[in-house]
Amino acid sequence: ALEAQISTLVDERKKLEEDQFTSIVSMYQTMKPKDAAGIFNSLEMGVLLRVAKMMPPRKMAPILAAMDRAKAEELTVALAAQTSENPEQMGAADLSALPQIVGQ
């Protein structure tokens, strides 16, 4: 019984943390891309990667375009490295989930 209670509490804690992180992502989505990019440029890569993966590509693309070129490249490489499949074998849905770089 104690083990089940601990497991339930751990699950509740994970859900709470996930909800809090989702609200952080929502804040970045409502910001102007240039403002969000300024913050993204200084975020630690692990946090940035998690935020970028949770954002829809249409919201992430303008932010990525406004980011520092080196940081945007580092993020793109990190996102690509987390793809478990070979890019040539990825489907259209997988590719569309990646942030798109918008030309100027």
C-alpha positions in Angstrom: 0.0 0.0 0.0 2.9 2.4 0.9 4.6 1.6 -2.4 1.4 2.4 -4.4 1.0 5.6 -2.5 4.6 6.7 -3.2 4.2 5.8 -6.9 1.0 7.9 -7.1 2.8 10.8 -5.4 5.7 10.5 -7.9 3.3 10.5 -10.8 1.5 13.5 -9.5 4.8 15.4 -9.1 5.8 14.6 -12.6 2.5 15.8 -14.0 2.8 19.0 -12.0 6.3 19.6 -13.4 5.2 18.9 -16.9 2.2 21.3 -16.6 4.6 24.0 -15.3 7.0 23.5 -18.2 4.1 23.6 -20.6 3.1 27.0 -19.3 6.7 28.2 -19.8 6.6 27.1 -23.4 3.2 28.8 -23.8 4.8 32.1 -22.6 7.6 31.9 -25.2 5.0 31.1 -27.9 3.2 34.4 -27.1 6.3 36.5 -27.1 7.6 38.3 -30.2 10.1 36.0 -32.0 12.9 38.6 -31.6 12.3 38.8 -27.8 12.1 35.0 -27.4 15.2 34.6 -29.5 17.2 36.9 -27.2 16.3 34.7 -24.2 16.9 31.5 -26.2 20.4 32.6 -27.1 21.4 32.5 -23.4 19.5 29.4 -22.3 21.4 26.2 -21.4 21.1 23.8 -24.3 19.2 21.0 -22.4 16.5 23.5 -21.5 16.4 25.1 -24.9 16.2 21.7 -26.6 13.2 20.7 -24.4 11.4 24.0 -25.1 12.1 23.8 -28.8 10.7 20.2 -29.0 7.5 21.2 -27.3 6.9 24.2 -29.6 5.0 23.9 -32.8 7.3 24.4 -35.8 5.4 27.4 -37.0 6.0 29.2 -33.7 9.6 28.0 -33.4 10.7 28.9 -36.9 10.6 32.7 -36.5 12.4 32.4 -33.2 15.1 30.2 -34.7 15.5 32.7 -37.5 16.0 35.5 -35.0 18.5 33.6 -32.8 22.2 34.0 -32.9 23.5 32.0 -35.9 25.8 29.8 -33.9 23.2 29.1 -31.2 20.6 28.3 -33.8 23.0 25.9 -35.5 23.8 24.2 -32.2 20.1 23.8 -31.5 19.4 22.4 -35.0 22.2 19.9 -34.6 21.0 18.9 -31.2 17.4 18.4 -32.5 18.7 16.4 -35.5 20.9 14.2 -33.2 17.8 13.3 -31.1 16.1 11.8 -34.2 16.5 8.1 -33.8 15.8 7.4 -37.5 17.9 8.1 -40.5 16.7 11.5 -42.1 16.3 9.8 -45.5 13.8 7.4 -43.9 11.8 10.0 -42.0 8.2 10.6 -43.1 6.7 14.0 -44.0 5.2 14.3 -40.6 8.5 13.7 -38.9 10.2 16.3 -41.1 7.5 18.9 -40.5 7.9 18.5 -36.8 11.4 19.9 -37.0 11.9 23.7 -36.7 12.1 25.4 -40.1 14.7 28.0 -40.8 13.1 31.0 -42.5 15.3 32.9 -45.0 15.6 36.7 -44.8 
